[in-house]
């Protein structure tokens, strides 16, 4: 991976401060991605950026070295912030020289360290400097990079005797031979510009190939690559920091089937496009999800696909739009506070012939991207990951996603084909390289492992021998919740997995879901849960509605990173790859949407419900298939999740873990949530009857397939919102600050009707001045 420099510390990035000790764990400079322009020429000054932990340095500079000239020092300054990092920049001047070198001097009080291509060091080392060669352009990355004087093309072709770049800029002629540079060929073409089509041509074997790291490929036009300037798009949302991982709620969506069916926003082609999601981001914002988890968008054969049959390593799917439109879509999501996690498929490629196969000719030696015969997986051939350069090219594609498209995380598909596949050692090395990079440079991003079996090795830190993912699929939870929901088996394992507090695999390390794309994919023989529960259209029986709401609700309230599939918020019954979600359901099943909106708002805003909040499954009744678990924050709020997975409505007593006042914050069977209107609501009667090891308890009416979310109200008496045992002006200030708010579990909502209005203000004034001691 050319030009990648990060610190080698195994500690994760966090806040720093000037303390005469530079935190190497947050220091990084990735050559091409941290230079502006990406490929400086000898005719222009250029800027160098590098990254440190925020507030760590007191000063910094970039030292420039030119043979036969005095060393020049260029002062650096902080020009931006990204998550926990400060972005520093200095402008260098290498005009009219053939070659220059630079390193980065960092100062924290009396500690002075240096950063070069081998990483940070205590002492300056002439052998540890970045090099720019304006004659060979060896500092140019692979692919096609626009410059101030045309486009520089670079391709890996270690065994080809010669190569050309042919395109619309030279009428597809042999005008532009490429120059050998190590294992690569390189050429600067002044006539080329962004938007030009091109291919590489290996004349010895009469072989035409698209660019392995091309940002755009036109499969409808002989697989021609297109020159893209990734810096041309002007971002409007500024530097984006994702929500904290502990507060994330993920919404999986397939862009190609997201828009256009009975859609109030208007029609959309099939597949729908990046611009169609851009026009509909307010739907996600209204729902309250803060992570858009996108199915793959890397080029595949044809127009319609789920994305799990890639033809390219880096090209954005042309049927969905241009790279610029993809950037615009990410920008729009960021503007609504929504992070973007992208599903990536590096474990296999489409099984049909494509331009990575036999890259420079017909022989085994020409087949540089694959083994001969290819290493196989159940879905297609796997790249020859034993080759260092192949792994570096995959990592460069990942850096493009992070740096050029500002993606906030990855879901890495089918780890089983890596760690238990044909090249486990090389695959694991690739994954460790990815996760070490993220830990050092992108610690606020989320990296998800799609792997089943609950082996904690996948999320164990790389320093402890693991792969270092942030979170992994939680098989125990998924199997339990699907079994209880779809097969009616015991819900005990659901409660135990949802409230797990011990062992390695819990909290942030588990990715919880009831239904994602594999579970609703007709291609896999699966169907949406509402269809499995009610086979007769429109699949909205009380059983289907109640059980799916219950399953998703427990998922959202469990410890772990939760996710739902697009359309779940309105009882979608269509599969996901070829069938669009039906936007008329948002009106028909508005109550279902409101249920998820209110629940997601609580999950993403109340620390007691965060992934890192505490949990205790203190009540499990196997005979009735009812359980309750508490979610709480030390020194903060407490909620109790009560779930009835049985087919009968129950009068049921549970213990309450805290004394004081409790209310039903949400009841999934309320009519406003498209339920039957049964079950406990409002303020609860707390009895001095011991239950579940607690001194107090309450009797609940819990309809079948229903979730009740109980909330422990602040204060010991009505109107005492701040808990100082008297209803006073401090409490009046709170009710006025919350006046007009809607939703569950609002302190000033005294009548528990999910809004703070004049009725609540009147009730408050009636008790104003009362003491809780009375």
KOLDRENDO-290103 format. One line per 3 residues: number of its first residue (from 1); for each residue z, x, y of C-alpha. Coordinates in steps of 0.5 Angstrom, whole numbers, padded with zeros to 4 digits. Layout:
# KOLDRENDO-290103
NUM) Z/X/Y  ...
***
This chain:
# KOLDRENDO-290103
1) 0000/0000/0000  -0003/0004/0006  0002/0005/0012
4) 0008/0001/0009  0015/0004/0011  0021/0001/0010
7) 0028/0003/0009  0031/0005/0002  0038/0001/0003
10) 0039/-0004/-0002  0043/-0008/0003  0040/-0014/0006
13) 0039/-0015/0013  0044/-0018/0017  0047/-0017/0024
16) 0048/-0010/0027  0051/-0007/0033  0051/-0001/0037
19) 0056/0004/0033  0053/0011/0033  0050/0009/0026
22) 0043/0006/0025  0042/0001/0020  0036/0004/0016
25) 0036/-0003/0012  0033/-0006/0018  0028/-0001/0020
28) 0020/-0002/0018  0013/0000/0021  0007/-0002/0017
31) 0002/0002/0020  -0004/-0003/0020  0000/-0009/0021
34) 0004/-0006/0027  -0001/-0003/0031  -0005/-0006/0036
37) -0011/-0006/0036  -0011/-0005/0028  -0016/0000/0028
40) -0015/0004/0034  -0021/0008/0036  -0022/0015/0040
43) -0024/0011/0047  -0018/0007/0048  -0010/0007/0048
46) -0006/0003/0043  0001/0000/0042  0005/0002/0036
49) 0011/-0003/0034  0017/-0002/0029  0022/-0007/0027
52) 0030/-0006/0027  0036/-0010/0026  0037/-0014/0033
55) 0042/-0010/0037  0042/-0004/0033  0039/0001/0037
58) 0041/0004/0044  0034/0007/0046  0027/0009/0042
61) 0021/0012/0043  0015/0014/0039  0013/0022/0039
64) 0005/0023/0039  0003/0030/0037  -0004/0033/0038
67) -0006/0040/0035  -0006/0045/0041  -0003/0040/0046
70) 0004/0039/0048  0008/0033/0044  0008/0027/0048
73) 0014/0022/0048  0013/0015/0050  0019/0010/0051
76) 0019/0004/0047  0022/-0003/0049  0024/-0009/0045
79) 0018/-0014/0046  0020/-0020/0041  0025/-0022/0036
82) 0024/-0025/0029  0030/-0027/0025  0035/-0022/0025
85) 0030/-0017/0028  0028/-0014/0034  0021/-0012/0035
88) 0020/-0005/0039  0013/-0003/0042  0011/0003/0046
91) 0004/0005/0048  0000/0011/0046  -0006/0015/0049
94) -0010/0018/0044  -0017/0018/0048  -0022/0024/0047
97) -0018/0027/0041  -0021/0027/0034  -0014/0026/0030
100) -0007/0025/0032  0000/0024/0029  0006/0020/0031
103) 0013/0019/0029  0019/0014/0031  0025/0017/0034
106) 0031/0012/0034  0038/0012/0038  0044/0009/0037
109) 0049/0012/0042  0050/0019/0039  0046/0018/0032
112) 0039/0020/0033  0034/0018/0027  0027/0019/0025
115) 0022/0014/0022  0015/0017/0019  0011/0014/0013
118) 0016/0017/0008  0022/0013/0011  0027/0014/0016
121) 0031/0021/0016  0036/0024/0020  0032/0030/0022
124) 0025/0030/0025  0020/0033/0019  0013/0035/0021
127) 0011/0033/0014  0013/0026/0015  0009/0023/0021
130) 0003/0018/0021  -0004/0020/0022  -0010/0017/0026
133) -0016/0020/0024  -0021/0018/0029  -0027/0021/0026
136) -0026/0018/0019  -0022/0012/0021  -0018/0013/0015
139) -0012/0009/0018  -0017/0003/0017  -0014/-0002/0012
142) -0019/-0005/0006  -0023/-0011/0008  -0027/-0012/0015
145) -0023/-0011/0021  -0026/-0012/0028  -0025/-0007/0033
148) -0027/-0005/0040  -0034/-0003/0038  -0036/-0007/0032
151) -0033/-0008/0025  -0030/-0003/0020  -0031/-0004/0013
154) -0027/-0001/0007  -0028/-0002/0000  -0024/0001/-0006
157) -0030/0003/-0011  -0027/0010/-0014  -0033/0010/-0019
160) -0039/0008/-0015  -0044/0014/-0013  -0045/0010/-0007
163) -0044/0004/-0003  -0047/0000/0003  -0045/-0006/0007
166) -0050/-0011/0008  -0050/-0018/0012  -0052/-0022/0018
169) -0051/-0017/0023  -0057/-0012/0019  -0061/-0018/0016
172) -0058/-0016/0009  -0061/-0009/0009  -0059/-0002/0007
175) -0059/0000/0014  -0051/0001/0014  -0049/0006/0008
178) -0042/0007/0007  -0038/0014/0007  -0034/0016/0001
181) -0027/0017/0003  -0022/0018/-0003  -0023/0013/-0008
184) -0026/0008/-0002  -0032/0007/0002  -0032/0006/0009
187) -0037/0005/0015  -0036/0003/0022  -0042/-0002/0024
190) -0042/-0003/0032  -0047/-0009/0031  -0042/-0013/0027
193) -0038/-0018/0030  -0033/-0024/0028  -0036/-0029/0024
196) -0042/-0025/0021  -0043/-0026/0014  -0043/-0020/0009
199) -0043/-0017/0002  -0042/-0010/-0001  -0048/-0007/-0005
202) -0047/-0002/-0010  -0054/0001/-0011  -0054/0005/-0017
205) -0052/-0002/-0021  -0056/-0007/-0016  -0049/-0010/-0015
208) -0047/-0015/-0010  -0040/-0016/-0009  -0036/-0020/-0004
211) -0030/-0017/-0001  -0024/-0017/-0005  -0019/-0017/0001
214) -0024/-0022/0005  -0020/-0027/0009  -0026/-0032/0008
217) -0031/-0033/0002  -0037/-0038/0002  -0037/-0040/-0005
220) -0043/-0045/-0003  -0047/-0039/0000  -0047/-0033/-0006
223) -0040/-0032/-0005  -0041/-0028/0002  -0035/-0026/0006
226) -0034/-0027/0013  -0031/-0023/0018  -0025/-0026/0021
229) -0021/-0023/0027  -0014/-0025/0025  -0011/-0023/0032
232) -0016/-0028/0035  -0012/-0034/0035  -0007/-0035/0040
235) 0000/-0038/0037  0003/-0043/0042  0010/-0044/0038
238) 0012/-0037/0039  0016/-0033/0034  0019/-0037/0029
241) 0025/-0036/0025  0026/-0041/0019  0032/-0045/0018
244) 0038/-0042/0014  0036/-0042/0007  0043/-0046/0006
247) 0040/-0051/0010  0033/-0052/0007  0030/-0058/0004
250) 0023/-0057/0001  0017/-0062/0001  0012/-0060/-0004
253) 0005/-0062/-0001  -0002/-0061/-0004  -0006/-0061/0003
256) -0013/-0063/-0001  -0010/-0070/-0003  -0005/-0071/0003
259) -0009/-0075/0008  -0014/-0080/0009  -0012/-0086/0004
262) -0010/-0092/0008  -0008/-0087/0013  -0006/-0090/0020
265) -0008/-0083/0023  -0015/-0084/0021  -0020/-0082/0015
268) -0020/-0075/0012  -0025/-0072/0007  -0024/-0070/0000
271) -0021/-0065/0000  -0017/-0066/0006  -0016/-0060/0010
274) -0012/-0056/0014  -0013/-0060/0021  -0011/-0066/0017
277) -0004/-0064/0016  -0004/-0061/0023  -0005/-0068/0025
280) 0000/-0071/0021  0006/-0066/0022  0010/-0071/0025
283) 0011/-0075/0019  0014/-0069/0016  0019/-0068/0022
286) 0020/-0076/0022  0022/-0075/0015  0027/-0069/0017
289) 0024/-0064/0012  0025/-0057/0014  0020/-0053/0009
292) 0013/-0055/0008  0012/-0052/0001  0004/-0052/0000
295) 0001/-0051/-0006  -0004/-0045/-0007  -0010/-0045/-0001
298) -0013/-0039/-0004  -0020/-0039/-0006  -0022/-0043/-0012
301) -0029/-0045/-0015  -0032/-0052/-0012  -0028/-0056/-0007
304) -0023/-0060/-0011  -0017/-0056/-0015  -0010/-0056/-0015
307) -0011/-0049/-0013  -0008/-0045/-0020  -0015/-0042/-0021
310) -0016/-0037/-0016  -0023/-0033/-0015  -0020/-0029/-0009
313) -0014/-0025/-0008  -0014/-0026/0000  -0019/-0031/0002
316) -0017/-0038/0005  -0020/-0044/0001  -0026/-0046/0005
319) -0026/-0053/0003  -0020/-0054/0007  -0022/-0050/0013
322) -0022/-0043/0016  -0017/-0038/0017  -0016/-0040/0024
325) -0015/-0047/0022  -0010/-0045/0017  -0006/-0041/0023
328) -0006/-0047/0027  -0003/-0051/0022  0002/-0046/0021
331) 0003/-0046/0028  0004/-0054/0029  0009/-0054/0023
334) 0013/-0048/0027  0013/-0052/0033  0017/-0058/0029
337) 0022/-0053/0026  0019/-0053/0020  0018/-0047/0016
340) 0012/-0046/0011  0013/-0043/0004  0006/-0042/0000
343) 0005/-0042/-0007  0001/-0036/-0009  -0002/-0035/-0016
346) -0003/-0027/-0018  -0001/-0028/-0025  -0008/-0030/-0027
349) -0015/-0031/-0024  -0020/-0037/-0026  -0023/-0036/-0033
352) -0030/-0036/-0030  -0034/-0030/-0028  -0033/-0028/-0021
355) -0034/-0023/-0016  -0028/-0019/-0018  -0030/-0018/-0025
358) -0035/-0012/-0026  -0034/-0010/-0019  -0038/-0004/-0018
361) -0043/-0005/-0024  -0043/-0007/-0032  -0039/-0002/-0035
364) -0032/-0002/-0037  -0031/0004/-0032  -0034/-0001/-0026
367) -0029/-0007/-0028  -0024/-0004/-0024  -0020/-0010/-0023
370) -0019/-0012/-0030  -0018/-0009/-0037  -0024/-0009/-0041
373) -0023/-0013/-0045  -0018/-0017/-0040  -0011/-0018/-0041
376) -0011/-0025/-0042  -0006/-0031/-0040  -0006/-0038/-0042
379) -0010/-0040/-0036  -0015/-0034/-0035  -0015/-0026/-0034
382) -0010/-0022/-0031  -0011/-0017/-0026  -0010/-0010/-0029
385) -0003/-0009/-0026  -0002/-0002/-0029  -0007/0001/-0024
388) -0003/0003/-0017  -0009/0001/-0013  -0009/-0006/-0016
391) -0002/-0007/-0014  -0003/-0005/-0007  -0008/-0009/-0006
394) -0004/-0015/-0008  0001/-0013/-0004  -0004/-0012/0002
397) -0006/-0020/0001  0002/-0022/0001  0003/-0018/0008
400) -0003/-0021/0011  0000/-0028/0009  0007/-0026/0013
403) 0004/-0022/0019  -0003/-0026/0020  -0001/-0033/0018
406) 0006/-0032/0019  0008/-0035/0013  0016/-0036/0012
409) 0016/-0035/0004  0013/-0035/-0003  0013/-0039/-0009
412) 0011/-0034/-0014  0007/-0038/-0020  0009/-0037/-0027
415) 0013/-0031/-0028  0013/-0032/-0035  0006/-0029/-0035
418) 0009/-0023/-0031  0015/-0021/-0034  0013/-0024/-0041
421) 0006/-0023/-0041  0001/-0017/-0043  0003/-0012/-0037
424) 0011/-0014/-0036  0013/-0007/-0033  0007/-0007/-0028
427) 0008/-0014/-0027  0016/-0013/-0026  0014/-0007/-0021
430) 0010/-0011/-0017  0015/-0017/-0016  0021/-0012/-0015
433) 0016/-0008/-0009  0015/-0015/-0006  0022/-0017/-0006
436) 0025/-0010/-0004  0020/-0011/0002  0022/-0018/0004
439) 0030/-0016/0003  0028/-0010/0008  0023/-0013/0013
442) 0023/-0021/0012  0030/-0023/0010  0030/-0029/0013
445) 0024/-0031/0009  0025/-0035/0002  0022/-0032/-0004
448) 0022/-0037/-0010  0021/-0035/-0018  0018/-0041/-0022
451) 0021/-0039/-0028  0024/-0043/-0034  0030/-0042/-0038
454) 0036/-0040/-0033  0036/-0033/-0034  0040/-0030/-0028
457) 0036/-0023/-0029  0030/-0026/-0024  0035/-0027/-0018
460) 0039/-0021/-0020  0038/-0016/-0014  0033/-0010/-0016
463) 0039/-0005/-0015  0042/-0008/-0021  0036/-0008/-0025
466) 0034/-0015/-0023  0027/-0018/-0020  0031/-0020/-0013
469) 0028/-0027/-0012  0032/-0031/-0007  0032/-0037/-0012
472) 0029/-0039/-0019  0028/-0046/-0022  0034/-0049/-0025
475) 0032/-0051/-0032  0039/-0054/-0034  0039/-0059/-0028
478) 0032/-0061/-0028  0032/-0062/-0036  0039/-0066/-0035
481) 0037/-0070/-0029  0030/-0072/-0032  0034/-0074/-0038
484) 0039/-0078/-0035  0033/-0082/-0031  0027/-0083/-0035
487) 0031/-0083/-0042  0038/-0086/-0041  0042/-0080/-0044
490) 0048/-0078/-0041  0049/-0076/-0034  0055/-0071/-0035
493) 0050/-0065/-0035  0047/-0067/-0029  0054/-0067/-0025
496) 0056/-0060/-0028  0049/-0057/-0026  0050/-0060/-0019
499) 0057/-0058/-0018  0056/-0051/-0021  0060/-0046/-0017
502) 0061/-0040/-0023  0057/-0035/-0026  0051/-0032/-0023
505) 0046/-0037/-0023  0049/-0042/-0018  0048/-0044/-0010
508) 0042/-0041/-0007  0040/-0038/-0013  0038/-0044/-0016
511) 0032/-0049/-0014  0033/-0056/-0016  0028/-0061/-0017
514) 0027/-0068/-0020  0020/-0068/-0020  0015/-0063/-0017
517) 0007/-0062/-0018  0007/-0060/-0026  0011/-0067/-0027
520) 0006/-0071/-0024  0000/-0068/-0026  -0005/-0072/-0030
523) -0008/-0066/-0032  -0002/-0064/-0036  -0001/-0071/-0039
526) 0004/-0073/-0034  0005/-0078/-0029  0010/-0080/-0023
529) 0017/-0082/-0025  0016/-0089/-0022  0010/-0090/-0027
532) 0014/-0087/-0033  0019/-0092/-0031  0015/-0098/-0030
535) 0008/-0098/-0033  0006/-0104/-0029  0003/-0104/-0022
538) 0005/-0103/-0017  0011/-0099/-0021  0016/-0102/-0016
541) 0021/-0105/-0021  0028/-0105/-0019  0029/-0100/-0025
544) 0024/-0095/-0022  0026/-0096/-0015  0033/-0095/-0016
547) 0033/-0089/-0021  0028/-0085/-0018  0032/-0086/-0011
550) 0038/-0084/-0015  0035/-0078/-0018  0032/-0075/-0012
553) 0039/-0076/-0008  0043/-0073/-0013  0038/-0067/-0013
556) 0039/-0067/-0005  0046/-0067/-0005  0047/-0062/-0011
559) 0049/-0054/-0010  0042/-0051/-0009  0036/-0051/-0006
562) 0033/-0058/-0006  0025/-0060/-0007  0021/-0066/-0007
565) 0014/-0068/-0008  0010/-0071/-0003  0010/-0078/-0003
568) 0016/-0079/-0007  0019/-0081/0000  0015/-0088/-0001
571) 0015/-0089/-0008  0008/-0086/-0009  0005/-0087/-0016
574) -0001/-0083/-0016  -0002/-0076/-0019  -0003/-0071/-0014
577) -0009/-0066/-0015  -0015/-0071/-0015  -0011/-0077/-0012
580) -0009/-0078/-0005  -0002/-0081/-0003  -0003/-0088/-0001
583) 0000/-0088/0006  0000/-0096/0006  0006/-0094/0002
586) 0010/-0092/0008  0010/-0099/0011  0011/-0103/0004
589) 0017/-0099/0002  0019/-0097/0009  0026/-0098/0006
592) 0025/-0092/0001  0023/-0088/0007  0029/-0089/0011
595) 0033/-0088/0005  0030/-0081/0004  0030/-0079/0012
598) 0037/-0081/0013  0039/-0077/0007  0035/-0071/0008
601) 0038/-0071/0016  0045/-0071/0013  0043/-0065/0008
604) 0040/-0061/0013  0045/-0062/0018  0052/-0062/0015
607) 0055/-0055/0013  0059/-0059/0007  0052/-0061/0004
610) 0049/-0054/0005  0047/-0050/-0001  0053/-0046/0000
613) 0058/-0051/0001  0063/-0052/-0004  0063/-0057/-0010
616) 0067/-0060/-0016  0065/-0065/-0021  0072/-0068/-0022
619) 0070/-0075/-0025  0066/-0076/-0031  0066/-0082/-0035
622) 0061/-0081/-0041  0062/-0089/-0043  0060/-0092/-0037
625) 0055/-0086/-0035  0058/-0085/-0028  0060/-0079/-0025
628) 0063/-0076/-0018  0063/-0070/-0015  0066/-0067/-0008
631) 0062/-0063/-0003  0066/-0060/0002  0067/-0054/0007
634) 0073/-0051/0008  0076/-0053/0014  0071/-0058/0015
637) 0068/-0065/0013  0068/-0067/0006  0063/-0072/0002
640) 0064/-0075/-0005  0057/-0077/-0009  0058/-0082/-0014
643) 0052/-0084/-0018  0052/-0089/-0023  0046/-0087/-0028
646) 0048/-0093/-0033  0044/-0100/-0033  0050/-0104/-0031
649) 0053/-0105/-0025  0060/-0103/-0025  0067/-0104/-0022
652) 0070/-0097/-0022  0076/-0093/-0019  0075/-0086/-0017
655) 0080/-0081/-0014  0079/-0079/-0007  0081/-0072/-0006
658) 0084/-0072/0001  0088/-0077/0004  0086/-0081/0010
661) 0080/-0086/0012  0074/-0086/0007  0067/-0090/0008
664) 0061/-0091/0005  0056/-0087/0009  0050/-0089/0004
667) 0049/-0094/-0001  0042/-0093/-0004  0042/-0100/-0006
670) 0043/-0103/0001  0037/-0108/0003  0035/-0103/0009
673) 0034/-0098/0003  0029/-0103/-0001  0035/-0104/-0005
676) 0038/-0111/-0008  0044/-0111/-0003  0050/-0110/-0008
679) 0055/-0105/-0008  0061/-0102/-0004  0059/-0101/0004
682) 0063/-0100/0010  0070/-0097/0010  0074/-0097/0004
685) 0081/-0099/0002  0085/-0093/0000  0090/-0094/-0005
688) 0096/-0090/-0007  0094/-0090/-0014  0094/-0083/-0018
691) 0087/-0082/-0021  0083/-0076/-0023  0089/-0071/-0021
694) 0089/-0074/-0014  0095/-0078/-0011  0090/-0083/-0008
697) 0084/-0087/-0010  0079/-0093/-0009  0076/-0098/-0013
700) 0068/-0099/-0012  0063/-0103/-0014  0057/-0099/-0016
703) 0050/-0103/-0018  0046/-0100/-0024  0042/-0094/-0022
706) 0045/-0093/-0015  0048/-0087/-0011  0054/-0088/-0006
709) 0056/-0083/-0001  0063/-0083/0001  0065/-0079/0007
712) 0072/-0077/0009  0073/-0079/0017  0076/-0075/0022
715) 0083/-0077/0024  0088/-0081/0021  0087/-0087/0025
718) 0081/-0091/0028  0078/-0088/0034  0082/-0081/0033
721) 0075/-0077/0032  0078/-0071/0034  0084/-0071/0030
724) 0090/-0070/0035  0093/-0076/0033  0092/-0080/0039
727) 0086/-0084/0041  0085/-0081/0048  0080/-0079/0053
730) 0077/-0073/0048  0075/-0079/0043  0072/-0083/0049
733) 0068/-0077/0051  0065/-0076/0044  0063/-0083/0043
736) 0060/-0083/0049  0056/-0076/0047  0054/-0080/0041
739) 0052/-0087/0044  0045/-0089/0042  0045/-0084/0035
742) 0043/-0087/0029  0044/-0086/0022  0050/-0085/0017
745) 0056/-0081/0017  0057/-0081/0025  0064/-0081/0027
748) 0063/-0086/0033  0060/-0091/0029  0066/-0095/0028
751) 0063/-0101/0025  0059/-0097/0020  0053/-0100/0021
754) 0049/-0093/0022  0048/-0094/0030  0053/-0092/0035
757) 0052/-0098/0040  0056/-0103/0045  0060/-0106/0039
760) 0063/-0099/0037  0065/-0098/0044  0068/-0104/0045
763) 0072/-0103/0038  0074/-0096/0041  0077/-0099/0048
766) 0081/-0104/0044  0085/-0098/0040  0085/-0094/0046
769) 0091/-0090/0048  0094/-0092/0041  0098/-0086/0037
772) 0097/-0085/0030  0104/-0084/0029  0105/-0092/0030
***
